[in-house]
Amino acid sequence: MEFIEYLDKIEVEIIKMVEQAGYKTAENTKLCLTSENYVGFLNKRNKEIIICTSNAKKREGYTLLRKKNKDSYERTAVHIKKALRHEAVHVAQECNDGNLLKIDRKLSMNQAKINALNGSIRISGEEEKERQAYILEDRPRLIKNELTKYCL
């Protein structure tokens, strides 16, 4: 899977934890055709995190021909890492019987994520779960803690 090339060590550790919890990872499935704006999904029924690498690359104008453009590569990597971490939060929520995680109430979401939050709510219909995933997606160590607490 191509998306693994964009990950850091901590995201690889998160994938291993997600797999231990009984979930798989997939890439560029039909779900990714929903909109180029989406870089990740959790397919609860199939217990699968889907990463839309093609969408992330398109969003940042990254192509093999422009591989030398380190800037677009880095932005693509950031999208993919955040998508994986975001979906891993949803895995932890599922391991918690579909409930919200018990995280510090002082943690807040970056205001720049409001548009993304609204798009996610339109798909999932679960505002608080999405808000929690956006809050935690920038905190990979907390995600690992939540996966350990609820899934392993």
C-alpha positions as MATLAB code, in Angstrom:
seq = 'MEFIEYLDKIEVEIIKMVEQAGYKTAENTKLCLTSENYVGFLNKRNKEIIICTSNAKKREGYTLLRKKNKDSYERTAVHIKKALRHEAVHVAQECNDGNLLKIDRKLSMNQAKINALNGSIRISGEEEKERQAYILEDRPRLIKNELTKYCL';
ca = [
       0.000    0.000    0.000;
       1.407    3.309   -1.121;
       0.171    5.372    1.822;
       2.641    3.635    4.161;
       5.478    5.526    2.416;
       4.086    8.772    3.859;
       3.893    7.654    7.490;
       6.198    8.213   10.415;
       7.080    5.565   12.983;
       4.211    6.507   15.311;
       1.568    6.019   12.580;
       3.045    2.608   11.764;
       2.680    1.754   15.463;
      -0.954    2.944   15.337;
      -1.612    0.668   12.328;
      -0.227   -2.302   14.255;
      -2.493   -1.489   17.196;
      -5.512   -1.119   14.912;
      -4.698   -4.504   13.367;
      -4.396   -6.070   16.840;
      -7.901   -4.729   17.493;
      -9.148   -6.721   14.489;
      -9.253   -3.959   11.870;
      -7.621   -3.949    8.424;
      -6.339   -1.105    6.301;
      -7.228   -0.561    2.659;
      -6.383    2.073    0.097;
      -8.232    3.927   -2.673;
     -11.467    1.923   -2.480;
     -14.743    2.985   -4.144;
     -15.602    4.954   -1.022;
     -12.786    7.357   -1.949;
     -14.761    8.323   -5.059;
     -17.404    9.934   -2.805;
     -15.439   13.192   -2.975;
     -11.849   14.235   -3.600;
     -12.088   16.136   -0.314;
     -11.959   12.959    1.780;
      -8.678   11.257    2.614;
      -9.918    8.602    5.040;
     -12.915    6.552    6.107;
     -13.779    3.927    8.662;
     -15.898    1.141    7.225;
     -17.400   -0.194   10.462;
     -19.123   -3.155    8.842;
     -15.916   -4.453    7.280;
     -13.760   -3.317   10.236;
     -11.489   -1.443    7.882;
      -9.697    1.909    7.761;
      -9.579    3.230    4.211;
      -6.925    5.740    3.191;
      -7.582    7.686   -0.023;
      -3.994    8.306   -1.092;
      -5.054    9.414   -4.564;
      -7.288   12.111   -3.092;
      -4.534   13.374   -0.792;
      -2.135   13.599   -3.719;
      -4.671   15.397   -5.920;
      -5.483   17.897   -3.180;
      -1.838   18.863   -2.871;
      -0.931   18.673   -6.565;
       1.536   15.883   -5.896;
       2.422   13.615   -8.813;
       5.379   11.386   -9.575;
       6.484   13.932  -12.150;
       6.660   16.516   -9.404;
       8.179   14.219   -6.796;
      11.064   16.633   -6.453;
       8.594   19.170   -5.073;
       9.219   18.401   -1.426;
       6.550   20.876   -0.327;
       3.634   19.091   -2.022;
       5.006   15.724   -0.847;
       5.099   16.953    2.760;
       1.562   18.376    2.597;
       0.334   15.079    1.117;
       2.060   13.185    3.940;
       0.407   15.414    6.554;
      -3.049   14.718    5.081;
      -2.452   10.967    5.051;
      -1.051   10.862    8.599;
      -3.941   12.909    9.974;
      -6.479   10.756    8.118;
      -5.011    7.559    9.551;
      -4.907    8.988   13.064;
      -8.460   10.369   12.729;
      -9.830    6.992   11.659;
      -7.868    5.262   14.440;
      -9.782    7.442   16.926;
     -12.994    6.059   15.439;
     -11.609    2.534   15.912;
     -11.011    3.323   19.601;
     -14.580    4.661   19.832;
     -15.888    1.436   18.296;
     -13.836   -0.602   20.791;
     -15.566    1.471   23.490;
     -18.926    0.013   22.404;
     -19.429    2.903   19.981;
     -19.233    5.492   22.752;
     -17.192    8.662   23.051;
     -13.744    8.329   24.589;
     -13.102    9.769   28.032;
     -10.586   12.452   27.098;
      -9.608   15.660   28.865;
     -12.397   18.193   28.349;
      -9.812   20.981   28.094;
      -8.576   19.610   24.777;
      -9.994   21.669   21.940;
     -10.176   21.539   18.178;
      -8.205   23.847   15.946;
     -10.709   26.325   14.449;
      -9.264   25.711   10.966;
     -10.880   22.260   11.061;
     -14.494   23.479   11.188;
     -15.136   22.935    7.448;
     -13.671   19.442    7.599;
     -15.746   18.710   10.707;
     -18.942   19.771    8.967;
     -18.140   17.550    5.969;
     -17.488   14.580    8.242;
     -20.738   15.165   10.131;
     -22.641   15.104    6.834;
     -21.280   11.607    6.161;
     -21.362   10.062    9.633;
     -24.128   12.057   11.304;
     -22.175   11.849   14.581;
     -21.013   15.325   15.545;
     -19.387   14.570   18.900;
     -17.499   11.518   17.625;
     -16.178   13.540   14.690;
     -15.250   16.462   16.938;
     -13.330   14.066   19.175;
     -11.506   12.547   16.186;
     -10.484   16.015   14.950;
      -9.287   16.990   18.424;
      -7.142   13.859   18.768;
      -5.812   13.528   15.206;
      -2.971   15.932   16.056;
      -2.098   13.956   19.193;
      -0.815   10.519   18.098;
       0.442    9.526   21.548;
      -3.019   10.117   23.000;
      -4.489    8.013   20.197;
      -2.132    5.168   21.103;
      -3.225    5.498   24.742;
      -6.910    5.341   23.757;
      -6.362    2.318   21.506;
      -4.525    0.580   24.347;
      -7.235    1.467   26.868;
     -10.228    0.409   24.769;
      -9.018   -2.090   22.169;
      -6.065   -4.053   23.480;
];
